[in-house]
Amino acid sequence: MKARDLQNIPDVQASPDSRKLAIDKVGVKAIRHPMRIQERSGGIQHTVATFNMYVGLPHHFKGTHMSRFVEILEANEREITVETFQQMVREMVEKLEAEEGQVEMTFPYFIEKKAPVSGVKSLMDYEVTFVSQIEKNKQGFSMKVVVPVTSLCPCSKKISERGAHNQRSHVTIEAQTNEFVWIEELVDLAEKQASCELYGLLKRPDEKHVTERAYDNPKFVEDLVRDVAAVLNLDERIDSYVVESENFESIHNHSAYALIEKAGPATR
């Protein structure tokens, strides 16, 4: 095709729309891209993130240019960093002529842990999501971590002559921050408030320790979210948060769930 013909291709997305209905979010989802992130210990971790990218579409535009989202992602470094991630949302809003925009990236993050007695090392993985958004000309950032833990039922312990049932739980913390917070800090917070944390590898002395630790520290889902929220309330770096706890694999044929939300400024 000649260059002259390329210039004459109509831009349908930019054509006007008469329905006068703005769209809150339009964009692309589930794009995988390599990224790297600094660990609290000083190392660098290489992983793969799944990106969702959206902008708000004014009522007078028929559509947005989907290919530009991918172009923005590819224009950054081969491996996205936290810094380039924050820049991407600004570039996206500017390039797509939007007033609002949001970029999300979700990735597995690995933390090396030592067993509580033997000290044997193993890796635990956690699901982490970063969200950067621009709204009303202000940019905000939030981080979400999903932390698997053990919870032991206080009711089961109270009414039983021997033992108590426990279950796998997921504690999810989504925090809007105004200063830098390590991923490891939120993971540590969730694990310390659980009946017991999880490890990738345990020896027999460790198994004894975690069993007794959970038995001495029973928690309902209500206890978990309240204890985590109480600590978050003391951290001035966190403007708002959502704390969730859900129990799985218990003796009941259902999951137990609790949530606490603290509202704050939508953007910063």
Backbone hydrogen bonds, N-H to C=O, Kabsch-Sander energy under -0.5 kcal/mol:
donor,donor_aa,acceptor,acceptor_aa,energy
6,L,2,K,-1.9
7,Q,3,A,-1.7
8,N,4,R,-0.7
8,N,5,D,-0.6
9,I,6,L,-1.2
12,V,10,P,-1.0
14,A,11,D,-0.5
15,S,12,V,-1.7
17,D,60,H,-0.8
23,I,57,L,-2.5
26,V,55,V,-1.8
28,V,53,M,-2.0
31,I,51,F,-2.2
32,R,30,A,-0.6
33,H,49,A,-2.4
35,M,47,T,-2.7
36,R,80,I,-2.6
37,I,45,Q,-2.4
39,E,43,G,-3.2
42,G,39,E,-1.5
45,Q,37,I,-3.1
47,T,35,M,-2.7
49,A,33,H,-2.7
50,T,106,T,-2.7
51,F,31,I,-3.6
51,F,49,A,-0.5
52,N,104,E,-2.2
53,M,28,V,-2.7
54,Y,102,Q,-2.9
55,V,26,V,-2.1
56,G,100,E,-2.1
57,L,23,I,-2.6
61,F,58,P,-1.5
62,K,13,Q,-0.5
62,K,15,S,-2.0
63,G,13,Q,-2.3
66,M,64,T,-1.0
68,R,65,H,-1.2
69,F,65,H,-0.6
69,F,66,M,-1.1
70,V,66,M,-0.9
71,E,67,S,-2.0
72,I,68,R,-2.2
73,L,69,F,-1.9
74,E,70,V,-2.8
75,A,71,E,-1.7
76,N,72,I,-0.6
76,N,73,L,-0.8
80,I,34,P,-2.2
80,I,78,R,-0.5
85,F,81,T,-2.3
86,Q,82,V,-1.8
87,Q,83,E,-1.5
88,M,84,T,-2.0
89,V,85,F,-1.0
90,R,86,Q,-0.7
91,E,87,Q,-2.3
92,M,88,M,-2.8
93,V,89,V,-2.1
94,E,90,R,-2.0
95,K,91,E,-3.0
96,L,92,M,-2.2
97,E,94,E,-1.0
98,A,93,V,-2.5
101,G,134,I,-1.7
102,Q,54,Y,-2.5
103,V,132,S,-2.7
104,E,52,N,-3.0
105,M,130,F,-2.4
106,T,50,T,-2.1
107,F,128,V,-2.7
109,Y,126,Y,-2.7
111,I,124,M,-2.7
113,K,122,S,-3.3
115,A,120,V,-2.5
119,G,115,A,-0.9
122,S,113,K,-2.0
124,M,111,I,-2.2
126,Y,109,Y,-2.4
127,E,146,V,-0.9
128,V,107,F,-2.5
128,V,126,Y,-0.6
129,T,144,K,-2.7
130,F,105,M,-2.6
131,V,142,S,-2.5
132,S,103,V,-2.5
133,Q,140,G,-1.9
134,I,101,G,-2.7
135,E,138,K,-2.6
137,N,99,E,-0.6
138,K,135,E,-1.3
140,G,133,Q,-2.6
142,S,131,V,-2.4
143,M,175,A,-2.3
144,K,129,T,-2.9
145,V,173,I,-2.2
146,V,127,E,-2.1
147,V,145,V,-0.6
147,V,171,V,-3.0
149,V,169,S,-3.0
150,T,196,C,-2.7
151,S,167,Q,-2.3
153,C,165,H,-2.2
157,K,153,C,-1.9
158,K,154,P,-2.1
159,I,155,C,-2.1
160,S,156,S,-1.0
167,Q,151,S,-2.3
168,R,248,F,-0.8
169,S,149,V,-3.0
170,H,246,E,-2.5
171,V,147,V,-2.8
171,V,169,S,-0.5
172,T,170,H,-0.6
172,T,244,E,-2.6
173,I,145,V,-2.2
173,I,171,V,-0.5
174,E,242,V,-2.5
175,A,143,M,-2.9
175,A,173,I,-0.5
176,Q,240,S,-2.5
177,T,141,F,-1.4
177,T,175,A,-0.6
178,N,237,R,-2.7
179,E,237,R,-0.8
185,E,182,W,-0.5
186,L,182,W,-1.1
187,V,183,I,-2.0
188,D,184,E,-2.9
189,L,185,E,-2.0
190,A,186,L,-2.1
191,E,187,V,-2.5
192,K,188,D,-2.4
193,Q,189,L,-1.2
194,A,190,A,-0.6
194,A,191,E,-0.8
195,S,150,T,-1.1
196,C,150,T,-1.7
198,L,148,P,-0.6
207,E,203,K,-2.4
208,K,204,R,-2.1
209,H,205,P,-1.8
210,V,206,D,-2.8
211,T,207,E,-2.1
212,E,208,K,-2.2
213,R,209,H,-2.7
214,A,210,V,-2.2
215,Y,211,T,-1.9
216,D,212,E,-2.2
217,N,214,A,-1.1
219,K,152,L,-2.3
224,L,220,F,-2.1
225,V,221,V,-2.2
226,R,222,E,-1.8
227,D,223,D,-2.8
228,V,224,L,-2.4
229,A,225,V,-2.4
230,A,226,R,-2.2
231,V,227,D,-1.3
232,L,228,V,-2.2
233,N,229,A,-2.1
234,L,231,V,-1.2
235,D,232,L,-1.6
236,E,234,L,-0.7
238,I,235,D,-1.5
239,D,176,Q,-2.5
239,D,237,R,-0.6
240,S,176,Q,-1.1
241,Y,262,K,-1.8
242,V,174,E,-2.0
243,V,260,I,-3.1
244,E,172,T,-2.6
245,S,258,A,-2.3
246,E,170,H,-1.8
247,N,256,A,-2.4
248,F,168,R,-3.7
256,A,247,N,-0.7
258,A,245,S,-2.0
260,I,243,V,-2.4
262,K,241,Y,-2.9
263,A,261,E,-0.5
268,R,139,Q,-0.6
